[in-house]
Amino acid sequence: MLSGFNLDPGRTVKADPLSGYLVAAGGVGALALVASAIASRSGAVVTVWTQCFMAAIVATGLFGGMAVQQHEDKLNQPAPAFTA
């Protein structure tokens, strides 16, 4: 989170790409789905719902993070200008 933070006004610092963090978040979402499957087999209804809710929150964060990363990539590599 603080990889792009710097107090020096003369220095430009780029933040780390989100790809590694998105992979880790996807792993957490996958573990939530596995936990909900195990809980459903054992009949723990509340745990199933809460783990599915957590997986949905993680999926929302993943899609939002991918959208932010694509936007940042487009800003860093603009399309070439039209030449006649």
matplotlib code that plots the C-alpha trace (Angstrom):
import matplotlib.pyplot as plt

x = [0.0, 2.8, 5.1, 4.2, 4.5, 7.4, 7.9, 10.5, 8.8, 11.7, 11.4, 8.7, 7.9, 5.7, 3.5, 3.8, 1.5, -1.6, -1.1, 0.7, -1.9, -4.7, -3.3, -3.1, -6.7, -7.8, -6.2, -8.1, -11.4, -10.7, -10.1, -13.4, -15.2, -13.5, -14.5, -18.1, -18.1, -16.7, -19.3, -22.1, -21.2, -21.2, -24.5, -23.2, -25.6, -24.4, -20.8, -21.8, -23.5, -20.7, -18.0, -20.0, -20.4, -16.6, -16.0, -18.3, -16.6, -13.2, -14.5, -15.8, -12.3, -10.6, -12.7, -12.3, -8.5, -8.3, -10.2, -7.9, -4.8, -6.0, -6.8, -3.3, -1.7, -3.6, -2.4, 1.3, 1.1, -1.0, -2.2, -0.1, -1.4, -3.1, -0.8, -2.0]
y = [0.0, 2.4, 1.4, 4.6, 6.9, 9.3, 12.6, 13.8, 16.2, 16.0, 12.2, 10.4, 7.0, 4.4, 2.1, -1.7, -3.4, -5.1, -8.4, -10.1, -8.9, -10.0, -13.5, -13.6, -12.3, -15.0, -17.6, -16.3, -16.4, -20.0, -21.0, -19.4, -21.5, -24.7, -23.8, -23.3, -26.6, -28.4, -26.6, -27.5, -31.2, -31.0, -29.1, -25.7, -23.4, -20.1, -20.9, -21.7, -18.4, -16.4, -18.1, -17.5, -13.9, -13.6, -15.2, -12.7, -9.8, -11.1, -11.6, -8.0, -6.8, -8.9, -7.5, -4.0, -4.4, -5.8, -2.8, -0.4, -2.1, -2.0, 1.7, 2.3, 0.3, 2.4, 5.6, 4.4, 3.2, 5.6, 4.6, 6.0, 9.2, 9.1, 10.0, 11.0]
z = [0.0, 0.8, -2.1, -4.0, -1.0, -0.8, 1.0, -1.5, -3.9, -6.4, -6.8, -8.7, -7.3, -9.0, -7.0, -7.3, -9.8, -8.4, -10.1, -7.2, -4.7, -7.0, -7.2, -3.4, -3.0, -5.5, -3.4, -0.3, -2.4, -3.4, 0.2, 1.1, -1.5, -0.3, 3.3, 2.2, 0.4, 3.5, 5.7, 3.4, 3.7, 7.5, 7.6, 9.0, 7.2, 8.7, 7.8, 4.2, 3.8, 5.5, 3.4, 0.2, 1.2, 1.7, -1.6, -3.3, -1.6, -2.7, -6.3, -6.3, -5.1, -7.8, -10.6, -9.3, -8.9, -12.5, -13.8, -11.9, -13.2, -16.8, -16.4, -15.0, -17.8, -20.4, -18.8, -18.8, -22.4, -24.5, -28.0, -30.8, -32.5, -35.9, -38.8, -42.1]

ax = plt.figure().add_subplot(projection="3d")
ax.plot(x, y, z, "-o")
ax.set_aspect("equal")
plt.show()
